[in-house]
Amino acid sequence: MSAILFTVLRFGFLALLWLFVLLVLQTIRGDVFGTRVADRGQRGSASERKAAALARRAQRRETPTTPAGHTPARPRLVVVAGPLTGTTLPLGTASITVGRSPDSALVLDDGFASSRHARFYNEGGQWWIEDLNSTNGTWLGSERIYAPVPLHPGSRVTIGKTTMELAQ
């Protein structure tokens, strides 16, 4: 084998070794400091934010009213225990994912939560919760759930250190 080829292989191996070390350090850093949560309000251009605000206003105008003129209460998910106590998520028609992943609707910075831990979804006017094959499980009251389960107002869902309640 020529000396040049041998030198190139040595430097290639050294580069791969350093790449491995840097990836290990990045993984350790992520485990020590937790998930980085991006500020969702600042994403997109000014025109995109303006369009989103107009869409929200239009949706409010289309909200049906009762004969008394009051708008019906929309269901919401309220965090009642854990680091995010007091956080409220209004539930619309779209499903909501909960977990450590930054693209979740409710981001949990909790070592006991999976990246995509659970999903809340509406089917036929009824809210359901589904565990997304999480490691530590999703608990409805004191029971661990394995299949989609319907939620009723006041139902308490526990994921890791966080407890949420369905409120009307």
Rosetta silent file (secondary structure, phi, psi, omega in degrees, C-alpha in Angstrom):
SEQUENCE: MSAILFTVLRFGFLALLWLFVLLVLQTIRGDVFGTRVADRGQRGSASERKAAALARRAQRRETPTTPAGHTPARPRLVVVAGPLTGTTLPLGTASITVGRSPDSALVLDDGFASSRHARFYNEGGQWWIEDLNSTNGTWLGSERIYAPVPLHPGSRVTIGKTTMELAQ
SCORE:     score description
SCORE:     0.000 S_00000001
   1 L     0.000  138.650 -177.093    0.000    0.000    0.000 S_00000001
   2 L   -74.509  157.005 -177.764    1.375    3.420   -0.879 S_00000001
   3 H   -66.930  -35.689 -179.406    2.301    5.919    1.813 S_00000001
   4 H   -66.380  -46.018  179.314   -0.110    8.555    0.456 S_00000001
   5 H   -62.670  -41.244  178.825   -3.101    6.190    0.551 S_00000001
   6 H   -63.154  -40.332  178.518   -2.156    5.082    4.054 S_00000001
   7 H   -66.703  -41.892  178.597   -1.950    8.734    5.227 S_00000001
   8 H   -63.202  -42.585  177.841   -5.326    9.570    3.659 S_00000001
   9 H   -63.561  -39.786  177.901   -6.932    6.577    5.408 S_00000001
  10 H   -63.186  -45.080  178.812   -5.415    7.642    8.742 S_00000001
  11 H   -67.851  -35.815  176.357   -6.786   11.208    8.389 S_00000001
  12 H   -63.658  -44.286  177.274  -10.181    9.867    7.283 S_00000001
  13 H   -62.869  -41.327  178.483  -10.342    7.609   10.316 S_00000001
  14 H   -62.714  -41.254  178.771   -9.318   10.512   12.565 S_00000001
  15 H   -64.169  -42.917  177.810  -12.058   12.715   11.070 S_00000001
  16 H   -64.145  -38.219  178.370  -14.689    9.998   11.642 S_00000001
  17 H   -63.093  -44.393  178.059  -13.492    9.549   15.200 S_00000001
  18 H   -65.711  -37.598  177.253  -13.864   13.295   15.908 S_00000001
  19 H   -61.930  -43.142  177.172  -17.310   13.317   14.294 S_00000001
  20 H   -61.152  -44.903  179.283  -18.359   10.490   16.614 S_00000001
  21 H   -61.154  -43.173  179.651  -17.019   12.360   19.671 S_00000001
  22 H   -65.307  -38.969  177.638  -18.918   15.535   18.692 S_00000001
  23 H   -66.621  -37.780  176.681  -22.171   13.618   18.198 S_00000001
  24 H   -64.245  -43.761  178.359  -21.778   11.976   21.611 S_00000001
  25 H   -62.907  -39.016  178.376  -21.190   15.400   23.216 S_00000001
  26 H   -64.860  -40.339  178.232  -24.278   16.822   21.466 S_00000001
  27 H   -65.439  -43.408  178.273  -26.395   13.940   22.758 S_00000001
  28 H   -63.453  -41.971  178.547  -25.118   14.404   26.312 S_00000001
  29 H   -60.355  -42.671  178.564  -25.782   18.143   26.089 S_00000001
  30 H   -64.463  -37.062  178.884  -29.365   17.475   24.983 S_00000001
  31 H   -71.048  -36.706 -177.808  -29.921   15.061   27.866 S_00000001
  32 H   -75.838  -44.804 -173.930  -28.471   17.435   30.462 S_00000001
  33 H   -96.292   -5.293  175.888  -30.110   20.685   29.340 S_00000001
  34 L    83.274 -174.107 -177.795  -33.423   19.268   28.003 S_00000001
  35 L   -77.968  135.249  175.988  -35.416   20.062   24.908 S_00000001
  36 L   -82.451  123.200 -177.921  -34.982   23.475   23.345 S_00000001
  37 L  -102.418  123.452 -179.789  -38.410   25.077   22.961 S_00000001
  38 L   -84.468  146.309  176.307  -38.793   27.572   20.129 S_00000001
  39 L   -75.076  112.372 -174.812  -40.970   30.651   20.549 S_00000001
  40 H   -73.620  -21.831 -176.974  -43.917   29.897   18.270 S_00000001
  41 H   -72.797  -19.279 -174.860  -45.135   33.480   18.168 S_00000001
  42 H  -101.909    3.919 -179.106  -42.121   34.764   16.242 S_00000001
  43 L   -76.788  150.566  175.125  -42.069   32.225   13.407 S_00000001
  44 L    82.967  169.440 -179.645  -42.794   33.249    9.869 S_00000001
  45 L   -81.041  173.120 -179.567  -42.759   36.584    8.173 S_00000001
  46 H   -62.726  -37.809 -179.663  -44.852   39.589    9.143 S_00000001
  47 H   -67.886  -35.149  177.605  -47.327   38.879    6.347 S_00000001
  48 H   -67.343  -41.016  178.539  -47.780   35.265    7.562 S_00000001
  49 H   -65.476  -38.719  178.939  -48.437   36.457   11.122 S_00000001
  50 H   -65.750  -41.846  178.288  -50.928   39.029    9.842 S_00000001
  51 H   -63.931  -38.971  178.363  -52.738   36.396    7.767 S_00000001
  52 H   -65.629  -39.806  178.332  -52.928   34.093   10.794 S_00000001
  53 H   -64.736  -40.614  177.223  -54.374   36.907   12.918 S_00000001
  54 H   -64.312  -39.087  178.665  -57.020   37.628   10.251 S_00000001
  55 H   -65.187  -38.818  178.075  -57.922   33.940   10.109 S_00000001
  56 H   -65.386  -41.050  178.100  -58.360   33.855   13.902 S_00000001
  57 H   -63.580  -41.348  179.120  -60.633   36.911   13.784 S_00000001
  58 H   -64.776  -38.154  179.351  -62.718   35.354   11.014 S_00000001
  59 H   -65.645  -38.719  178.030  -63.042   32.133   12.990 S_00000001
  60 H   -63.378  -37.147  179.557  -64.280   34.084   16.037 S_00000001
  61 H   -67.810  -29.778 -177.897  -66.943   35.751   13.876 S_00000001
  62 L   -86.438   -1.384 -178.799  -68.137   32.350   12.643 S_00000001
  63 L   -65.210  126.124 -178.731  -68.512   30.943   16.171 S_00000001
  64 L   -66.920  149.698  179.338  -72.147   29.860   16.613 S_00000001
  65 L  -115.949  156.602  177.200  -74.183   31.561   19.307 S_00000001
  66 L   -84.728  168.258  179.546  -76.955   30.265   21.513 S_00000001
  67 L   -56.925  -29.359  179.914  -80.444   31.819   21.475 S_00000001
  68 L   -75.862   -7.068  178.808  -79.485   33.949   24.490 S_00000001
  69 L    93.669    0.503  179.097  -76.687   35.469   22.416 S_00000001
  70 L   -90.526  146.441  174.365  -73.847   33.817   24.361 S_00000001
  71 L   -81.837  138.411 -179.917  -71.142   31.837   22.639 S_00000001
  72 L   -67.419  149.291 -179.414  -70.956   28.253   23.857 S_00000001
  73 L   -70.088  130.265  177.018  -67.943   27.347   25.973 S_00000001
  74 L   -85.067  142.870  176.190  -65.257   25.602   23.957 S_00000001
  75 L   -65.593  151.625  178.790  -63.586   22.636   25.560 S_00000001
  76 E  -146.727  158.218  178.812  -60.041   23.213   26.719 S_00000001
  77 E  -105.457  120.665 -175.767  -57.188   21.259   28.200 S_00000001
  78 E  -115.400  128.055  176.136  -55.958   22.717   31.501 S_00000001
  79 E   -81.767  118.033 -175.732  -52.691   21.693   33.164 S_00000001
  80 E  -104.831  -14.823  178.206  -53.553   21.255   36.855 S_00000001
  81 E  -152.040  145.774  179.333  -50.289   19.792   38.191 S_00000001
  82 L   115.858 -174.489 -176.261  -46.650   19.798   37.139 S_00000001
  83 L   -63.672  -24.959 -177.171  -44.182   22.353   35.815 S_00000001
  84 L  -102.543   24.330 -177.102  -46.729   23.913   33.409 S_00000001
  85 L   -51.689  132.226  179.953  -49.545   24.348   35.974 S_00000001
  86 L    97.400  -12.164  178.752  -52.084   26.902   34.776 S_00000001
  87 L   -70.218  135.327  179.597  -51.409   26.409   31.052 S_00000001
  88 E  -124.714  132.147  176.101  -54.610   26.226   29.026 S_00000001
  89 E  -116.992  116.071  175.107  -54.982   24.887   25.482 S_00000001
  90 E   -69.566  136.799 -179.681  -58.280   25.595   23.704 S_00000001
  91 L   -99.044  123.629  177.519  -59.466   22.519   21.835 S_00000001
  92 L  -103.440 -128.554  178.275  -60.812   23.091   18.340 S_00000001
  93 L  -104.352  -17.574 -178.413  -61.379   20.430   15.723 S_00000001
  94 L   -81.662  153.665  177.318  -57.731   19.524   15.101 S_00000001
  95 L   -74.810  155.926 -178.679  -55.914   16.885   17.112 S_00000001
  96 E  -123.766  128.096  178.138  -53.377   17.950   19.724 S_00000001
  97 E  -101.766  139.209  179.822  -50.113   16.122   20.347 S_00000001
  98 E  -122.134  134.229  178.189  -48.415   16.235   23.744 S_00000001
  99 E   168.921 -169.941 -178.906  -44.772   15.316   24.342 S_00000001
 100 L   -81.723  -16.869 -177.120  -41.159   16.511   24.470 S_00000001
 101 L   -65.007  136.575 -179.953  -40.933   17.208   20.739 S_00000001
 102 L   -63.010  -17.921  179.260  -40.845   20.944   19.894 S_00000001
 103 L   -89.265    5.828  176.465  -43.554   20.412   17.260 S_00000001
 104 L   -75.824  152.980  177.116  -46.063   19.230   19.907 S_00000001
 105 L   -68.483  -36.257  175.810  -48.973   21.514   20.826 S_00000001
 106 E  -122.825  108.494 -176.409  -48.026   21.116   24.494 S_00000001
 107 E   -89.938  119.316  179.413  -44.261   20.699   24.944 S_00000001
 108 L  -101.872  121.550  176.109  -43.334   18.869   28.140 S_00000001
 109 L   -94.079   75.350 -171.578  -39.777   19.310   29.400 S_00000001
 110 L  -140.713  127.708 -179.403  -40.001   16.084   31.366 S_00000001
 111 L   -66.672  -16.767 -179.872  -37.703   13.069   31.320 S_00000001
 112 L   -91.804   -4.227  179.141  -40.695   10.748   31.811 S_00000001
 113 L   -99.373  143.445  176.020  -42.479   11.970   28.663 S_00000001
 114 L   -83.035  167.616 -179.778  -41.756   10.595   25.205 S_00000001
 115 L   -58.322  -49.447  175.205  -41.127   12.841   22.197 S_00000001
 116 L  -121.403   90.462 -168.173  -44.622   12.170   20.868 S_00000001
 117 L   -84.943  -53.451 -175.735  -46.341   10.859   23.972 S_00000001
 118 E  -146.452  163.399 -179.242  -50.105   11.171   23.506 S_00000001
 119 E  -133.691  131.578  172.437  -52.713   12.606   21.167 S_00000001
 120 E  -102.406  131.489  179.508  -56.032   14.269   21.981 S_00000001
 121 E  -145.381  157.707 -178.255  -58.517   14.209   19.115 S_00000001
 122 E  -105.058  128.289  176.736  -62.173   14.933   18.421 S_00000001
 123 E  -137.280  113.416  179.028  -64.371   12.289   16.837 S_00000001
 124 L    65.081   34.011  179.785  -68.100   12.865   16.479 S_00000001
 125 L    81.489   -1.001  179.611  -68.150   15.692   19.018 S_00000001
 126 E  -110.774  134.095  177.227  -66.443   13.523   21.658 S_00000001
 127 E   -86.870  138.301 -178.903  -62.832   14.090   22.764 S_00000001
 128 E  -126.184  155.554  171.915  -60.557   11.038   22.938 S_00000001
 129 E  -122.633  141.468 -179.243  -57.038   10.412   24.189 S_00000001
 130 E  -134.463  129.560  174.833  -54.627    7.968   22.610 S_00000001
 131 E   -78.930  132.695 -176.781  -51.233    6.866   23.897 S_00000001
 132 L   -98.266   52.026  179.987  -48.658    6.971   21.064 S_00000001
 133 L    57.186   45.033 -179.947  -46.629    3.951   22.241 S_00000001
 134 L   -73.558  158.440 -179.148  -44.902    5.948   24.965 S_00000001
 135 L   -71.912  -46.385 -174.643  -42.339    4.333   27.228 S_00000001
 136 L   -97.420   -1.963  173.904  -43.853    5.322   30.586 S_00000001
 137 L    85.234  163.259  176.056  -47.505    5.314   29.542 S_00000001
 138 E  -116.802  134.857 -173.763  -50.432    7.687   29.669 S_00000001
 139 E  -117.092  128.789  173.841  -52.724    7.523   32.686 S_00000001
 140 E  -106.451  106.813 -170.793  -56.429    8.391   32.807 S_00000001
 141 L    67.422 -121.101  178.507  -57.142    8.778   36.499 S_00000001
 142 L  -107.831    9.408 -178.068  -55.316    5.839   38.077 S_00000001
 143 E  -107.876  132.951  174.841  -55.599    3.553   35.034 S_00000001
 144 E   -78.741  137.235 -178.838  -52.950    3.229   32.330 S_00000001
 145 E  -101.793  144.752  179.633  -54.475    3.401   28.843 S_00000001
 146 L  -121.564  -15.347 -179.449  -53.461    1.158   25.952 S_00000001
 147 L  -135.333  164.474  177.309  -56.138    2.059   23.393 S_00000001
 148 L   -55.961  135.712 -176.586  -58.024    5.285   22.564 S_00000001
 149 E  -129.118  136.159  177.448  -60.313    6.250   25.455 S_00000001
 150 E   -70.644  145.518  177.929  -63.129    8.855   25.449 S_00000001
 151 L  -106.394  145.086  176.644  -62.667   11.863   27.717 S_00000001
 152 L  -120.947  156.200  178.288  -65.396   13.485   29.764 S_00000001
 153 L   -53.727  131.245 -178.887  -65.319   16.933   31.430 S_00000001
 154 L    92.911   -6.038  178.012  -63.183   16.691   34.541 S_00000001
 155 L   -64.133  134.307  179.578  -61.201   13.682   33.287 S_00000001
 156 E  -106.462  126.399 -179.953  -57.606   13.839   34.546 S_00000001
 157 E  -114.515  130.293  179.616  -54.796   12.670   32.277 S_00000001
 158 E  -116.266  127.123  175.691  -51.275   12.208   33.650 S_00000001
 159 E  -127.836  111.562 -177.963  -48.172   12.174   31.464 S_00000001
 160 L    61.749 -121.945 -179.117  -44.923   12.010   33.425 S_00000001
 161 L   -94.916    1.416 -174.106  -45.051   14.755   36.069 S_00000001
 162 E  -105.595  130.727  175.518  -47.836   16.682   34.307 S_00000001
 163 E  -115.890  129.509 -179.533  -51.561   16.249   35.023 S_00000001
 164 E  -119.297  156.229  179.995  -54.130   17.729   32.652 S_00000001
 165 E  -134.197  139.230  175.425  -57.894   18.033   32.904 S_00000001
 166 E   -82.872  120.900 -179.361  -60.564   18.358   30.222 S_00000001
 167 E  -119.892  148.048  178.232  -62.661   21.423   30.998 S_00000001
 168 L   -97.694    0.000    0.000  -65.750   22.750   29.211 S_00000001
